[in-house]
Amino acid sequence: HPASRAIELTPREWKTKFADTPLKSDLALAGQ
């Protein structure tokens, strides 16, 4: 992925992006 998007992969950003969809956040964490 582009380095400019790396910030989107951080847990803090996941909390913001997936606050209303925790399942997707869990899947993202499991994929690490």
Buried (B, 14 or more C-beta within 10 A) or exposed (E): EEEEEEEEEEEEBBEEEBEEEEEEBEEBEEEE
